[in-house]
Amino acid sequence: MEVIDRYIYTVVQKLPQQQRAEIEMELRGLIEDMLEERVHGGGNPPEQVKEVLLELGDPRDLAAKYRGYQKYLISPELFYPYISVLKLVMFALFIAITVVYVVESI
């Protein structure tokens, strides 16, 4: 089906060249299996294709899962040190503002 081919093409284009063929076959098999399960329940095949693709989600997100790439503003390894530094900076800023306020009020 053209819709499935376009979906798979979009996913595969976001992957490294050496992984494309293998993941394309895997993804095509996954979609076929999901469609087979839905066909046994009856219904409209084009509508079932749409449901399966919606269930799989955005092709860019699916490609990111296959790549193992996660988007982080702060990596998990650095999150707790970042929070500690942030607390320290906020405390120092609070002290500095308090000192300035006290000096100006004298």
MOTANOR-V681359 format. One record per backbone hydrogen bond with DSSP energy under -1.0 kcal/mol. CO is the residue of the C=O (numbers start at 0). NH is the residue of the N-H. If there is no record, write none. Layout:
# MOTANOR-V681359
((CO:NH) (CO:NH))
This chain:
# MOTANOR-V681359
((0:4) (1:5) (2:6) (3:7) (4:8) (5:9) (6:10) (7:11) (8:12) (10:13) (11:14) (15:18) (18:22) (19:23) (20:24) (21:25) (22:26) (23:27) (24:28) (25:29) (26:30) (27:31) (28:32) (29:33) (30:34) (31:35) (32:36) (33:37) (34:38) (35:39) (38:41) (43:47) (44:48) (45:49) (46:50) (47:51) (48:52) (49:53) (50:54) (51:55) (52:56) (57:61) (58:62) (59:63) (60:64) (61:65) (62:66) (63:67) (63:68) (77:81) (78:82) (79:83) (80:84) (81:85) (82:86) (83:87) (84:88) (85:89) (86:90) (87:91) (88:92) (89:93) (90:94) (91:95) (92:96) (93:97) (94:98) (95:99) (96:100) (97:101) (98:102) (99:103) (100:104))
